[in-house]
Amino acid sequence: MKISISHKIDKNRILRDALVLSGIAANVLLGFIMSSLKLPLYLDTTGTIYVTLIAGPFFGILTAVVTNTVSMLFSPTNMYFSVINALIAIHTSVFSRKHSFRKVKDVFGYILMLAMISGILSVIIRRFIGVDTQDSVVDNAAIEFAAATGFPYLPAAMMLDVLVNVFDKGISLGLAVLVIRILPDDISTRIANSIVKQRVMTEEEENRIYRWKADSKGSVRWRESSKLLLTSFVLVIAMAWIGLTLYFNSAKNDRIEAASDACRFAAEIVDPDMIDTYMMEGENAPGYLETKEMLYKIRNNSLGVDYLYLIKVEEDGCYVIFDLDTETEYGYDIGTKLPFKDEFLPYKDAILAGEEIAPIESKSDEGWLLTIGYPLKNSAGKLVCYIICDVSLEYMADYMIDFIMKILLIMAGLFILIVAFELWTTSIYTTYPLSAMTSCVEEFAEAGDDQVSLDNNVRRIRSLNIHTGDEIEKLYKTICDLTLNQAEQMRSIRHLSESTMQMQDGLIITMADMVESRDSDTGAHVQKTAAYVKIIVEGLKRKGYYAEKITPKFISDVVRSAPLHDVGKINISDKILNKPGKLTEEEYEIMKTHTTAGKEIIEKAISTVKGGSYLKEARNMAAYHHERWDGNGYPEGLHGEVIPLSARIMAVADVFDALASPRVYKPAYPLDKAIEIIQEGAGTQFDAKCVEVFIESLSEVKVILKKYDRM
């Protein structure tokens, strides 16, 4: 049985890797050409710039560091400058997010900043680390300028280097932009798609996420990166300190051993029985000059030995016998008396006794020295002198500092690359998908019961296509299922709610019809008043009146429950309700009770029906639609805005319909007359704002009247 295994090839990733390789190749090739021609230009940031602009900061930094590493093949010092190339990638990334390369001012500012980064840092690296580079033309020009003007060399070198780098980075940017324009747009898009583990966010979505993140106190990305940065920094410092300490101690021990060997070699060539003769006759003593010549050879061939001399130790001090540095400022003539140094005083007795002493560190005008003393005894076993070898620890320290600086420069570029890699991986695997998911979920939550918004958010969440292959992807799939189920559940609830509302509306209409059917001449009163109420409440909202009160829910509650405003008439006898003439005072008082009766009926319904909050406005309209703005209405004599807004709206609608419709006791008023009466009641019987918006909507009112055949 043949089994075939197919591996899915990520073509977008191949394009991205090819882009990085092309950037490295462009940098190395251009740098090699400039180096071969001995020109004061580099052009080795061209690839860094276009890779950063297309693929992002991490791949730009990767291009920069690898470029300087490969360039060591033809310029061994290039690795020290990788930090400059990495900083150029960082600045390019930051600039591209905030500015455009279409504005001349922005482009010049970008080039100037790159020139300053390159020029100033390269001079510092060359001069303080002692690294020579190809741009001797710039260095020589700076030296000549400083000599001619008296201007300090270092600032002069920096200014000239910045000026040269303006041209260098300008040309590099031009070449980079040319590459970007030549590259097809779909290739750039595919490379961008390979960088993240999800759908690339649009600019609008990115801005939405940034606004959402602005309220956060911290960021997972920066918290994790800061931890890595701190940990890496502490680890590097600790390892560097341990390594340097071990190196210093090892080098120190090697020099101690070499100095000890030098002392023993010297002891073999110096005749101890001739020491007193050397002291008295000096260079005229037989064999003195030959011995001194041999001591020179021993010193010059001993690792790290800077000084070699012989001294005769007495109680009152030390007397010079041989000093190989007599011609220097630190040399002494034969017979010169030297006092014991403070560092040697604790060992004075041992020295006088001719004992071999441990190496002693001291600091003096000669520098930081490590002294090894070897006792030389004659044939009788008596101490005649000490052979002294001095090792310079200051030289070792300077060498170590120079070594540390070079290592730090090399590590700086790599360190930036490591941090950029951590930021990139944290972004694509954690913060970027988490931010996108959280932003979508937050909008999903804010959508509330808006089904259209819920469905749109579900589609947007599912379109993220997060495929990190870890717990984040599992979380994403769970959120997709959760939001989809929630949206479907909300759809089911909405259908149920709409069915319930339809049933409630049907009950309301039924109750209203039961009342209306007893009134022989109302003529679709409940339908028309409900329509007028809708016109008035929407007009108030349109003009901004009572904005804090008129919400979508208020409008819905008022319009839906308007048909119940006369439900209390069910308690009024047909004799009074359908009386063709004017009611007596007693009958009128009975008729007025339909308001309180309606209030009681609806309050009982509210207490019975859970969630029937919309009936609260029905109660207000039933109870108070006969109240007057001036307080002369019934049943409680409320006035002004003390009267519930829904009742004030219904008052206008109810009276207008009563005027414009025929009744058993009167014919219908003409429309103009009805409108005139309503206008006259503004501010006394009615809320003037309700009258205002009603009059302004006469075209809609006429449509309603025509619909019910009353025009």
N, C-alpha and C positions, 0 to 999 in steps of 0.2 A: 504493500500500500504506500503510495507516494504522498508525502505530506509537504505542502508548500506553505512557506511562511512569508507573508508580505509585510514589508516595513513601510510605514507611511513617511514619505519624504516631505519635510517642511520646506517648500520652495522659497517661502518668504524669508525664512531664517538663512537660507543659502544666499539670497540676495543681500541680506544684511551683512553677513560675514564677508561676502565679496566686496561690499562697499568699504568695510573696515580695512581689508587687505589692500584695496586700491588706494585708500588714504595713506596707509603706511608706505606703500610703494612710491606714491607721489612725493611724500615728504623726504624719503631717503634719496630718491633719484635727484630731486631738485637740490637738496642739501649737498649731495656728492658733486653735482655740476658746479655749484657755487664755490665749494671747497677747492675743487680742481683748478678753477679759474682764478683763485685767490682774490675773489671779489668780496667787498665788505657787506655782502648780503647773504641771506640764508634760504629764504623761501620754504623752509622746512615745517611751516605751520599750515600750508595750503590744505593738505589732506585733513588735518585736525579740524580746521574751520568747517569744511563742507560735510565731514562726517558728523560733527556736532549738530549742525543745522538740520541734517536729515534724520539722523538716528538718535540724537539726544546726548546729554553730557557724559554718561558713562562710556559710551563707545568712542566719543571724542577724546576722553582722557586715556582710554585704552590705546587708541591710535597714537596719542602723544608719547606715552611712556614706552611703548614698543618701538616707536620711531627712534627715540634716543638710544635705546638699547641696541638696535640693529646698526645705527650710525657709528657705534664704537668700532666697527670694522675698519672704517677709514678715518675716524677721529676719536681716539680713545677717551677724550675728555667730555664727549657729548653727554654721557650719562649724568654728569653733574648738573646739566641744564634741563633735565626732564621735568623738574618742578615748574619751570617757566612755561614749557609747552602745555603742561597740565592746567596751569592757571589760565592760560589763553583759552582752553576748552571751556573752563568754568565761566569765564567772563562772556564768551560767545553765547553760551546757553542762557545766561541771565539776561544779556542784552536782547536776544531774539524773542524772549517772552515779554519784554516791556517796550521794545522799540521796533521800528521798521527800517529795513535797509533801503527803502524808497526815498527817504528824506536825506538830503545832502548833509544837513547839520548833524543828524544822528550818526550817519556813516563816518563823518570826520571825527566825531567824539569817540566812536568805537575804535577807529584806527589809532587815535592819539592815546587812548587808554592801553591798547595792546603795545604800542611803542614804549610807553612809560614802564609797563610791567617788564618787557623784554630788556630795554636799555638799562634801566637802573639796576635790576637784579643781576643781569649778566656782568656788569662792571663790578658789582660787589663780589660776585662769585670769583671772577678772574683775579681781582686784586687781593682780596682777603684770604682766599684759599690758595692763591698762587697757581691758578690754572691758566695756561696759555691757550689761545684759540686762534682761528684763522684771520681774525680781523686786526692784524697788526697795523693796517692802514689807519684805522680809527685810533688805535693806541698811540701810534707815532704822531698823528695829527694833534691829539690831545696833549702830548708831551711838548710839541713845538708851540702850541697855543699857550700852554701854561708858562713856558720859558719866555715867550715874547711879551706876554701881558702881565705876568706875575699872578695870574689867576690860579687858584689851587687846582692841582692836577685832577683830583677825584671828581669834583663837580664838572670840570671841563670834559672829562671822559664820559660822564653820564649824559651831559647835554648832547655831545656829538653822537653818542650811541643811540639816544632817543631819536635824534634827527634821522639817522640812517634807518632806524627801525620804522619810522613813519613811511618811508618809501618801501621798505621790505614788507610790512604788513599791508600796505595799500595794494601792492602787486599780488600778495598772497590772497587777499580778499577778492580781488578782481578775478583771479584764476578760480577760486572756490565758487564764486557766483556763476561763472561760466560753466563749470561742471554741473551745478544744480540746474541751470536752465537747459543744458543739453539732456540731462536725465529725464526720461518720460515721467509724467505725473503719476501714472499708475504704478511705476516702479517705486517712487517715493512713498506712495500710499501703502504698498505691500510691505515695504521695509518698516514703516510705522506700525503696521499691524503685527509684525513679528516681534515687536519690542514688548508688548503687553499681552497678558493672558486673558484677554476679553476683547469685546468690540471697542474700537477707539472712540472715545467720547467726542461729541461735537463741541465747538467753542461755547455754545450756549449752555450745554450740560456741564462743561468744565467750570464756567463762571458760576453756575448754580451750586456746584459742589464747593467752590471757594467761598461763596457767601455762606453756605451752610457751615463750613469749617471755621468761619470767623467767630462763631459763638462758642467754639470748643476752647477749653483751657489748655489743651495740649494736643500733641499729635503722636500716634503710634510710631509713625516713621521716624520722627526726630527723637523720640524717647529711645527707641531701639538703636538708632544710629549713634546717639549720644553715649549709650551704654557701650556699644562696640568701640567707639572712638576713645572713650575713657579707658576701657579695658586694654585696648591695643596700645594706647600711649603708656599706661603704667607698665604693661608687659615689655614694651620696647625699652623703656627707661631702665627697668629692672634687669633685663637681659644685657643691655648695653653696659650698665654699671658692673654687673657680675663679670661679663666678658672682659671689660677693660681692666677691672681689678685683677683678674686672673692673668691677663696679659702683662700688666705692669709688674706684678709680683714675679711672674716667670722671667720677664726681661731683666728685672732687678737681680734675681738669683743668678741668671746667666752672666751678668756683668760682675757680680760678686765673685763667682767662680773664676771668671777670666782674670779679674784683678788679683785674686789669691794666687793663681798660677803665675801671673806676671811677677808677683813678689817672690815666689819660690825660684823662678828662673833668675831673677836679679840676685837672689842670695847665692846662687851657684856660680855667678861670674864675679861677684865682689869678694875680694880677699879681706876677711875680717881683721887679719893682723896688720893691714895697711891703713886702717881707719884713722888712727892717730896721726900717721904720716900725712894722709890726705888733708886732715884738719890743719896741720901746721904749714905744709908746703903748697897745698892747693893744686892747681893745674901743673905745677912744676914737679909734683911728686911722680915717681916712676909708675907708669900704668894708669894714671888718673884719666887721661884723655881717652885711652883705649877702652877703659871701663865705662866712661860716660857714653862713648859711641855705641857700645853694646846695650846700654840702658835705653838709648834712643830707639834702637831696633826692637827691643822688648816692648816698649810702650806703644810704638806705632803698629805693632802686630797683635796687640791685645784689644779685644772687643770692648769698647766703651771706656777704656782707661784714658782720662784726659791729663792727669798729672802723675808723674812718678818722681820721687825724690827720697833722699836718705837723710835722716836727722839723728844726732846724738842727743840722748835724753839725759838731762841732769835735774837736780832738785829745783834749780832756779829757772828752768826753761828748756827749750829745745834748740840745738845748734845745727845749722844747715851744713851738710857734707857734699851732697850732690843735689842740684836742682836743674832739671832739664829746660826750665822756662825762665832762665836768668835774663834773657833778652826781652821778656814781656813785662808788662806793668805789675804782674802778679809774681814775678820771679825774685829770688833772693840770692845774694852772693854767698860764697863759702864762708862759714863762720858766723853768719848772721844769727842772732839770738831771737827766737820766737817764743812768746809766752804761750802757756797752755790755753787753748780755747775753752770756753765755758762747757761745751758739750763733752770735752775730754777730762774735765776735772774729776768726775766720779770714778774714772778709770786710772787716775794718776798713780796710785800705789801699785796697781797691777802692771802698768807700763814700766815704772821704775824697777819692778821685780823681774822684768823681761818676759812677762807672760804674753801669749798670743791672745789678742782681744777680738771681740765680735765687731763686725762692721758698725761704724758710728756715722749717723746723719748729722750734717751741720749746714748752716746757712751763713754766708759771709759775702764780702765783695766779690769773691770768686764765683759765687752762685750757690745753688743747692747741690751739696756734694755728699757722697757716700765714701767714707774713708776706711781703707783696709790696711792694718799695720802688721808687719811681720818682723819678729825680733831676729837680729843677726848676732850670733855669738862667735867668739874666737875659739881657738883650739882648746883653751882652758875652760870653756863653758861659760865665760863671762860675757854679759850683754855689752856689745860695742856700739850698736845703733839699731834704728828701726828703718825698714824699707817700707815706704808709704806709697800706696796707689789710691788716687782719687777718681771716683766715677761720677760724672755729672748726671744727676737725676733731673735737673732742669731741662736738659736737652731731651730726655725721655718724655717729660711732661709736655714740652712743646710739640714733640712728635706725635704724642697721643692726642693732643688737642687738634692738631692738623688732621690726623687720621679720623677723629670723631666728626669733624666738620664735613669731611668728604663723605663719610658714611651717612651722615644726616642728610646731605644733599641727595645722595643716591636713594636713600630710604624715603625722602620727602615725596618724590614722584610716585613711588610704589605705595606709600601710605595713602596719598590722595586717591590712587586707583582703587585701593582696598575699600576705603570709605565710600567712594562712588559706587563700587560694586554692591556694597551692603545697602546703600540708599536705593539703588536700582532694584535689587531683588526684593527688598522690603516693600518698595512701591508696587511692583507688578504682582507680587504674590500676596500682599497684605493690605497696605493702606489704599491703593488705587481701587481694588475691587470692593473693599469694605466701605470706602467713602461713597462709591457709586451705589452699592446696595443700600446703605443707610439713607442716602439722599432720596432714593426711590421709595423706600419703605416709609420715610417720614412724610413724603408727599402722598403716599397711599393712605396713611393715617389721617392726614389733613383733608383728604377728599371726603371723609365722612360718609354720607349716604348718597353722594352724587355718583350715580352708576356710570355715567360717561367718563368721569375722571378716574373712577376705579378701574374701568376696563382699559383706559389709556395707560394708566400706571402699570397694570399687569403686563400689557404688551411691552412697555419700556423696560420693565425689570427682566422679562424673558429675552429681550433683544440684547442684553448686556453680554450674553454668551461667555460667562466666566468659565475658564477651563484651566485652573491652576493645578488640578490633579491632586489636591490635598483636602484638608478639612474645610478650607475656605470654599472650595467648589461644592462640597457636600452641604455646607450652610446655604450657599446660593441656591442649590436645587431645592432645599427644604423651604426657603423663602418663596421661591417660585410657586411651589405647590400650595404653600400656606396662603399667599396672596390670591392665587387663582381660586382656591376653595372659598376664601373670604368673600371675593367678588361674586362668586356664584351664589353663596349663601345670602349675601345682601340682595342679589337679584330675586331670589326666592322670597325673602322677607318683604321686598318691595311689592312683588306680585300679590303676596298675602295681604299686605297693608292696603294696596290699591283695591283688592276685593273687599276688604273690611270697610274701607272708606266708601266704596260704591254702595255697600249694604247700608252703611250709616246714612249716606246721602239719600238712599231710597227710603229709609225709615223717616228721615226728616221730611222729605217731600210728601210721603204718605200721611204723616201727622198734619202737615200743612194743608194737604188736600182735604183731610177730614174736617178741618176747621173751615176751609174755604167753601166746601160743598154745602155748608149750612148757611153761608152768606150768599144769597141769590144774585147779588149784583157786583161782586168784587172784580170779575173779569180778569182772570190770570194775575191777580194782585201779587201773589207771592213770587211769581216768576219775574214780573216787571220790577218789583222793589229790589229783588236780589240783583238784577242787572244794573239798576241805578246805584245800588250800594257799591258794586264793583267799579263803576265809572268814577264815583266820588273818591273811594279809597285809593285807586290808582292815580287819580289826579293829585291828591294830597302828596303821595309819594313822589310823583314827578316834579312837583314844585318844592319839595324838600320840607313841607310842613310836617310837624310832629315826627321828625325823622327817628327820634329815639324810640318811638312807640310803634311806628308802621314798619314792621318786619315782614318778610315773606310768610312767616307762620301766622302773623296777625291778619294779613290780607286773606289767607286761605281760610282761617277760622271764621272771619266775619262774613265772607261771601257764602261759605258753606252753610252757616247757621242762620243766615238772614231769613229764610222762609219760616223760621219758628218765632218770628217776632210777635205774631198775633195768636200764638198757641193757646193763650189764656182765654180766648173767646169761646173755647169749648165749654166753659162754665157759664156762659151767658145764654139765656133762653132765646129760642127762635123768635118769640114775640118781640123782644127788645132788639135782637140782632137784625131782624128784617122789617122792622117798623117803617112804613113808607113816609111817615111824617116826622116832625121834630120830636125828640125825646123830652119827656118831662124831667124835672130836676131829679126826682127819685130814680127814674130810669137811667139818667145820665151818670148818676153816682154808681149805679150797678154796672153800667158799661165800663166805667173807669177801673173797676176791679179786675178787668182782664189783664192788666199789667202785673198786679201782685199775684194773680192766679198763674200767669205764665211763668213768673219768677219761681214760684213754689214747684210747679210741674218740672221745670228744667233742673232745679236744685235736687229734686228727688232722682232725676235721671243721672245727674253727675255723681251722686252718692252711690248709685247702683252700678253704673258703667265705669269700670276701671280704665284709666287712660283717656277718658272723654274730656280732655282739657279744652277742646274746641267749643264745648257747650257752655263754657264760662262767658264767652262773648254772646252766645245765644241768650243766656240768662240776662246779661246787661241790656241787650236790645229789647227783649220781651218786657223787662221791668221799667226801662227808662226812656223808651223812644217817644214818650209824650211829655218828657221834661222840656222846659224852655230855657234858653240861654239867660233870660232875665230873671229866672227863678219862679215864674208864675205857672209852671206846669205841674203835672202830677206823675206819680203818686206821692213823692217825697218833697217836691219843691226844690230840687237841686238847681244850681245855677253855674254858668260858665264852664270851665274845664273840670269842675267837680263831677259833671255829668260824664260818664264813660264815653270815650271817643266813638266806639261802635254805635252807641245809642244816638249820639249827635248826628252821625252819618245816616242812620236809619230814619231819623226824624225828617230830614230833607227828602229822602226817597219816599217815605210813607205819605207825607203831606202832598208832595207833587203828584203822586199816583192818584191820591184821593181827589185832587183838583182836576186832573186831566182825564179822569175816568167817570162814567155815569154811575150814580148810586140810586137806590130806591127812593131816596128823598131829594135828589137833585140831578140835573143833567150834567154832562162833562163841560168843564170850562174850556174855552179856546186855549191853544197853547200859549199865545202871547200873554193872555190874562193870567194863566197859571204861573208862568215865569215871573210876571210882574208881582204877584202875591208872594212868591218865594223870595224875590229880591227885597221886597219891603220888610220881610221878616228877618233879614240878615242882621245880626247883632242884637235882636230882641228875642225872637222865637228860635232862631237857628244860629249855629256857629257860622260866622261870616266866611271863614275859610272854606267850609264845606259848600256854602252857596257859591262862592267864587269859582271853585273848580267844576261845580255842576253846570253853571252857566257857560263856562268856557268849553264844555263838552256837549253843547246842544246838538251838534251834528250826530253824535252817538245816541243821544236821547231820542232824536227823531227816528233813527233806525229802529230802536226798540218799539217805539209807538207804532211805527209802520208794520213792524213784524206782527204785532198783535191787533192789527186792523183798527187802530184808533186815530188815524190821521186821514 
